[in-house]
Amino acid sequence: MSRERQGGSVLAPEDVERVFRRLAEEMPGQTPGAKGPKDQPDPFRSVVSCLLSAQSRDVNTAAAVKALFARATTPEDMLALCEAEIAAAIKPCGLYNMKARNILKLCGALIDEHKGVVPSSRAALMRLPGIGRKCADIVLSFTFGAEVIAVDTHVHRVSNRIGLTEARTADETARQLEERAPEWALKEGHFWLIQFGKAVCVARAPKCHRCFLTDLCRFYAAARL
């Protein structure tokens, strides 16, 4: 049956495939020419921008990124700044003292362990100070073109509402999507899901009346009981 669930709550593999097929048909993929996180032009600025974006609104992150990169754009130049200078520059994004310390630690690790070059593997990225699974996957996807579904707030919400995953944390959602999403959908899946989450499956009042996934969605099925 197309409505069958595995484990009682997640979609069966064939329905996961159907969901991604429909998303591919209905939602836009990656914008041609898109750059790394926060539109940064190189891996170093991408990974630092992603670090700054944690628990920060986009507009505040953008202000912090602009101020910081006006002072330094390489690990070596960043290490020439003191922690207080970095903290002052990134103050708009919040948690600026902790983030300033992590930026300096990250730059030191890049130089000591990677000759100043941002690594292109998830494991190596996640060993950098201040970089978790979400940030690593965003950098992999946007900066290195890896076939990975990066999980932000929208992707986490949508995936668990529909039944693609059953996870309490974004990291667990990412692990389940890596296992359950069809291989052909990994490259563009992030973009389909995030656009779907912004346009249809919004946080407070999902627009089920205009959704093309209601016959598969576990959230919609539960709401009708």
ABEGO torsion letter per residue (X at the ends): XAABBBGGABBBAAAAAAAAAAAAAABBBBBBGBBBBGGBABAAAAAAAAAAABGBBAAAAAAAAAAAAAABABAAAAAABBAAAAAAAAAAAEGAAAAAAAAAAAAAAAAAAAGGBBBABAAAAAABBGBBAAAAAAAAAAAAGBBBBBBBAAAAAAAAAAGABBBABAAAAAAAAAAABBAAAAAAAAAAAAAAAAAABBAABBBAAABAAAAABAAAAAAAX
